[in-house]
Each structure stands twice: as C-alpha cells, then as structure tokens.
Amino acid sequence: MNILIMGGPGAGKGTMSTRIVKKYHVNHISTGDIFRSEIGMETELGLAAKDYIEKGLLVPDEITNGMVKNYLEHLSDKKSGFLLDGYPRTLDQAVAFDKLSGGTMMAIDIVIAMEIPFEALAERVTGRRLCKDCGAIYHIKSQPSRQEGICDQCGGTLYQRKDDTVESLNVRLDEYTKQTQPVLDFYEAKGLVKHINANQPIEKVWADVASVLNGYSFG
C-alpha cells in the first residue's frame, strides 16, 4: 500500500504519519530523506542536486523526480509499501511521478488529505512547541508537556518555531494552496483522495484515518 499524505502547515501530517507508519508497517519517506540519501551516496542525480543546492538554486523537477524513483526502487526493506510526505509538491511532479510509477509497485494507491479551517489552524500553529533534542511535538492547550518548557520524552527544551505565527502562516498557506491544490485535483480526478477533517481531537482524526486505511490491503 503506497500512501501520499497532504495537508497545510499545522494540519497534523506529522502526528498522523507517525501513527500510520507504526500501525501499518510502511516506510515513511520524505523528500529530505531522499535528498540526504542520494547526495550522501554521491549518485549522479544526488551530485546534480547538490550542485543546484550549493548555488542557492531550486533543484529542477526532473532531478527530484529521478531521485524519488531511484530511492523507492532501491529500498532495502520494502515492508508493506510507503508513506510519501512532501512529494509531489507540484502538478508537474505529480504528473511525472504518475508516468514513472504507473503500473509498478511504486504507484500511489491512496491520498490522505488533511483539511482544517484557517482559524483553527492558526490557533494550532501558534500554540505548537517542539523539542530541540528529539523533535517531539506539543501544544500549549491541547497537548501540553507535564512540565512547561520541558519535553516529557527526553527532558529537552521546548521551543516555538520562528515561522509559527499568524503572519507567517498566511504566507505559507497561500504558497501551499497555490502549489498543492492542482496536485489534489489531479489525484481527485483519479478517485484516490480521501478527505479527513483534521479539526478534531487527535484520537478522532486518527480513528478517521485508520477507518479509511483499514479498507485497503497491506503487505
């Protein structure tokens, strides 16, 4: 089962991704993972991407698409499939990946779309706190740490990201919508999108996600 999860900043993708990976034993793959792997192994595509990055330029889609394909083809443990997070970001990437993966074990089976109103998203984002050491995520209202400013899991210091403000959220959400709405429309036309109301308590959101995924075969 190959899953693509999408949602604006603060929609809860990270939390749901962690649970999906744990329950369904799929590989969690982000573009960051792929870039680090390909560049670290000094593959032809990785070196080409590194050259663009070092020049402060965006990596062209054809290189990104090629790296994703190469990474997925060479997964040492294919498990029960994968969960893609952060790719494809644009319609061009979605179309290209569809051509690369069509009819193969890499094809996307389902798209989880996390949806939440801006007002609720703003409250969620501005109250978010992250651990500097282990990356655990908290919220000052809905999921506070037992001791203010201290991570329950590792004792690390919690902090607020500089871009977790309403102003920054407006910019990020506008950019996200411009880039990803065409991607959602593309997969919607294929009948692959499952819409999840992310403006609910975490356990209810997870119940809805699991309900959708339980209708598919893994392994």
C-alpha positions in Angstrom: 0.0 0.0 0.0 1.5 3.3 -1.1 0.1 6.4 0.6 0.5 10.1 0.0 -0.4 12.4 2.8 -1.1 16.0 2.2 -2.1 19.0 4.3 -1.2 22.6 5.1 1.3 23.6 7.7 0.0 22.5 11.1 -2.7 20.2 9.8 -1.3 17.3 11.7 0.5 15.4 9.0 3.5 14.6 11.3 1.3 13.1 14.0 -0.8 11.0 11.6 2.3 9.9 9.7 3.9 8.5 12.8 0.8 6.6 13.7 0.3 5.3 10.1 3.9 4.0 10.0 3.6 2.3 13.4 0.3 0.6 12.7 0.7 -0.4 9.0 4.5 -1.0 8.9 5.1 1.1 5.9 8.3 3.1 5.1 8.0 6.8 6.0 9.7 8.7 3.2 10.2 12.5 3.0 11.9 14.5 0.3 14.5 15.4 2.9 15.3 11.7 3.4 15.7 11.2 -0.3 17.9 14.2 -0.9 20.2 13.2 2.0 20.5 9.6 0.8 21.2 10.4 -2.8 23.6 13.2 -2.0 25.3 11.1 0.7 25.8 8.2 -1.7 27.0 10.6 -4.4 24.7 9.2 -7.0 24.7 11.0 -10.4 21.3 12.6 -9.5 22.4 13.4 -6.0 25.5 15.2 -7.2 23.5 17.1 -9.7 21.0 18.2 -6.9 23.9 19.1 -4.6 25.3 21.4 -7.3 22.0 23.3 -7.6 21.6 23.5 -3.8 25.1 24.9 -3.3 24.4 27.6 -5.8 21.2 28.5 -3.9 19.0 27.3 -6.8 15.9 25.2 -6.7 16.5 21.6 -7.8 14.7 21.0 -11.1 11.7 18.7 -11.1 13.4 16.2 -13.4 16.2 15.7 -11.0 13.9 15.4 -7.9 11.6 13.0 -9.8 14.6 10.8 -10.8 15.9 10.8 -7.2 12.5 9.7 -5.8 12.2 6.9 -8.4 15.8 5.7 -7.7 15.2 5.8 -3.9 12.0 3.9 -4.0 13.4 1.3 -6.4 16.3 0.6 -4.1 14.6 0.4 -0.7 16.3 -2.3 1.2 13.2 -3.1 3.2 10.1 -2.6 1.1 7.8 -3.5 4.1 4.2 -3.1 3.2 4.7 -0.1 1.0 5.5 3.5 1.8 4.1 6.8 3.0 5.2 9.8 0.9 5.4 13.1 2.8 6.4 16.3 1.0 6.3 14.9 -2.6 4.9 15.5 -5.1 4.6 19.2 -4.3 3.6 20.5 -7.7 1.4 19.3 -10.5 4.4 18.8 -12.8 5.9 16.5 -10.2 2.6 14.6 -9.7 2.2 14.0 -13.5 5.9 13.0 -13.8 5.7 10.6 -10.9 2.5 9.1 -12.2 4.2 8.3 -15.5 7.3 6.9 -13.7 5.3 4.7 -11.3 2.2 3.8 -13.4 1.8 0.0 -13.5 4.6 -0.6 -11.0 4.8 -1.3 -7.2 5.6 2.4 -6.7 2.2 3.7 -7.9 0.2 5.8 -5.4 -2.9 3.9 -4.0 -4.4 6.5 -1.8 -4.1 10.2 -0.9 -4.9 11.3 2.6 -5.9 15.0 2.5 -5.8 16.6 6.0 -8.2 19.6 6.0 -8.7 22.3 8.6 -10.2 25.8 8.6 -7.7 28.7 8.8 -8.9 29.9 12.2 -8.4 26.5 13.8 -5.1 26.1 12.0 -3.8 29.5 13.3 -4.6 28.5 16.9 -2.9 25.2 16.5 0.2 26.6 14.8 0.8 29.5 17.2 0.5 27.1 20.2 2.8 24.5 18.9 6.1 23.7 20.7 8.8 21.3 19.6 11.6 19.6 21.4 15.1 20.8 20.4 16.6 17.4 21.1 14.1 14.7 19.9 11.7 16.6 17.8 8.6 15.7 19.8 5.6 18.0 19.2 3.4 19.5 21.9 0.7 22.2 22.1 0.3 24.6 25.0 -3.5 23.9 25.1 -4.4 20.6 23.6 -1.2 18.6 24.3 1.0 20.4 26.9 4.1 18.8 28.4 3.8 17.8 32.0 6.4 20.5 32.9 6.2 23.7 31.0 9.0 24.1 28.5 10.4 20.6 29.1 9.9 17.5 26.9 8.2 14.6 28.5 10.1 12.1 26.4 13.7 13.2 26.7 13.8 16.2 29.0 14.9 18.5 26.2 14.0 22.2 25.9 10.8 23.0 24.1 10.7 26.0 21.6 8.4 27.8 19.2 9.5 27.9 15.6 10.0 31.4 14.3 7.6 30.9 11.5 4.8 29.6 13.8 3.0 33.0 13.6 -0.3 34.0 12.0 1.5 36.3 9.5 3.9 33.5 8.5 1.1 31.0 8.4 -0.8 33.2 5.9 2.2 33.3 3.6 3.0 29.6 3.9 -0.7 28.5 3.5 -1.1 30.7 0.4 2.0 29.2 -1.2 0.9 25.7 -0.2 -2.5 26.2 -1.7 -1.1 27.6 -5.0 1.2 24.6 -5.4 -0.7 21.7 -4.0 -4.4 22.3 -4.9 -3.6 21.3 -8.5 -1.9 18.2 -7.1 -5.0 17.3 -5.1 -7.2 18.0 -8.2 -5.0 15.6 -10.2 -5.4 12.8 -7.7 -9.1 13.6 -7.1 -9.7 13.0 -10.8 -8.2 9.6 -10.4 -10.5 8.9 -7.4 -7.6 8.4 -5.0 -8.3 11.3 -2.5 -9.8 10.6 0.9 -10.7 13.8 2.8 -10.0 13.9 6.5 -11.5 16.5 8.9 -8.3 17.5 10.8 -10.2 20.0 13.0 -11.0 17.3 15.6 -9.3 15.8 18.7 -6.2 13.8 17.7 -7.8 10.5 18.6 -10.9 11.2 16.4 -8.7 12.3 13.5 -6.7 9.1 13.9 -9.9 7.0 14.0 -11.0 8.5 10.7 -7.6 8.0 9.1 -7.4 4.4 10.3 -11.0 3.7 9.2 -10.0 4.8 5.6 -6.8 2.7 5.6 -8.4 -0.4 7.1 -10.4 -0.7 3.9 -7.1 -1.4 2.0 -4.8 -4.4 1.9 -1.3 -4.1 3.3 1.6 -6.4 2.6 
